[in-house]
């Protein structure tokens, strides 16, 4: 536990927030789908639920550009951690790019 870098803690927390955000988005999507199913059920026997809504994944990506930027930030952060070719300030603050990328990635979903 002595070798535990504060950057690792920040990165783990950032990715934890990413997964919590993803779970929250999926839960809201399921709840909206349940409400839609209830509305269809109240309409009567002849009405059916739209197929698109029924088979969609639990989330949608809002911006592919943000996904690409977040992925690049995370890759550069991890690369700075592992490589000696980066400047010393980049090697010390490798966790900043990785954590910002993870948090940015969390808000690319709706």
SULMOHU-V345945 format. One record per backbone hydrogen bond with DSSP energy under -0.5 kcal/mol. CO is the residue of the C=O (numbers start at 0). NH is the residue of the N-H. If there is no record, write none. Layout:
CO,NH ; CO,NH
This chain:
0,3 ; 2,4 ; 4,7 ; 4,8 ; 5,9 ; 6,10 ; 7,11 ; 8,12 ; 9,13 ; 10,14 ; 11,15 ; 12,16 ; 13,17 ; 14,18 ; 15,19 ; 16,20 ; 17,21 ; 18,22 ; 19,23 ; 20,24 ; 21,25 ; 22,26 ; 23,27 ; 24,28 ; 25,29 ; 26,30 ; 27,31 ; 28,32 ; 29,33 ; 30,34 ; 31,35 ; 32,36 ; 33,37 ; 34,38 ; 35,39 ; 36,40 ; 37,41 ; 38,42 ; 39,43 ; 40,43 ; 49,53 ; 50,54 ; 52,55 ; 59,109 ; 62,66 ; 63,67 ; 64,68 ; 65,69 ; 66,70 ; 67,71 ; 68,72 ; 69,73 ; 70,74 ; 71,75 ; 72,76 ; 73,77 ; 74,78 ; 75,79 ; 76,80 ; 77,81 ; 78,82 ; 86,90 ; 87,91 ; 88,92 ; 90,93 ; 92,95 ; 92,96 ; 93,97 ; 94,98 ; 95,99 ; 96,100 ; 97,101 ; 98,102 ; 99,103 ; 100,104 ; 101,105 ; 102,106 ; 103,106 ; 104,107 ; 105,108 ; 107,61 ; 107,62
